[in-house]
Amino acid sequence: MSLHEIKCMLYTIIMKLISIISCVVTVLVIGNMAQAKTDPLTGWSFYVDPNSNAKHQVRAWRETRPDDAKQLRKMAREPQGKWLGEWINHPKTEVAAWRKAAKQVNEVPVFVLYYIPQRDCGSYSSGGASSETVYRDFVDKVVSGIGNNKSVVIVEPDSLGAVSCLTKQEKKHRYALINYAVQALKTNAQTIVYIDAGNPNWVPKKTMAKRLNQAGIASADGFALNVSNFYKTKRNKNYGAQLSALVNNKHFVIDTSRNGLGPTSDYAWCNPLGRALGRVPTTNVKNQLVDALLWIKPPGESDGECNGGPAAGVWWAEYALGLAQLVL
């Protein structure tokens, strides 16, 4: 074989290798683009209430307890969920006012719909709408108050985790009401909706997936985990990924308001002592399925009349201070 023929053959081989490498690089780039994290909350900043209980407490302690006031600022400066239940006398007006206040500072409100009939199975947070008609009317007014604006709505914490306390017919009605809420909220494409799915230690993933499907997860943007609870973020991510695989790879958000130290050894959920604030709210989460870490539960509010706490939802300054002091 002549030198010229050898050169030609080497040239041909090199060109083929370049072509193969180019194809491989193209495939990798396209694959990475397809896998790039895309979620509806990217770039959103969530609303910080300037008149929150934590803000008021900081002001009240500024002169008399300055060190404690400094600790509570860790809580006061972060966005937290606005819960909507029977204490909201004029849902359309109040939701609209909250939404407008957020928009004025280029932030997005996080609402928590918490009005399902037979709520909390008669436990510390019992209550809710007196009928299905009353519930639907409340939802319609919330939707009207949000209007065509950006918002995040967490739908009915504990409602799916606790359905076992209901009769077969009552479960049917509950699923129908959650479906109604999701579909009504999604009439505005800028309302991002997550159905509550309990926590990693409550309902097995296959059971929860079945409940989510019955509740209309197909129409929602995803589900929410760890609301008002204490499980570490990593455990929620693992459970959430397994659950997501069973509901068409839906994304999810995690409540990190009080999970800084995880749960107690006995997994107490009602005002357990020695807990801490978790990672602050953010959409910058290095996980393809997690849209955001949020403080859905306002961390200074009581879980109920247990461990010396006031009624559910009532501000408890000393407990709030403990959560702030123990942040790692």
Secondary structure, 3 states (H helix, E strand, C coil): CCHHHHHHHHHHHHHHHHHHHHHHHHHHHHHHHHHCCCCCCCCCCECCCCCCHHHHHHHHHCCCCHHHHHHHHHHHCCCCCEEECCCCCCHHHHHHHHHHHHHHCCCECEEEECCCCCEHHHCCCCECCCCHHHHHHHHHHHHHHHCCCCEEEEECCCCCCCHHHCCHHHHHHHHHHHHHHHHHHCCCCCEEEEEECCCCCCCCHHHHHHHHHHHCHHHCCEEEECCCCCCCHHHHHHHHHHHHCCCCCCEEEEECCCCCCCCCCCCCCCCCCCCCCCCCCECCCCCCCEEEEECCCCCCECCCCCCCCCCCCCECHHHHHHHHHCCC
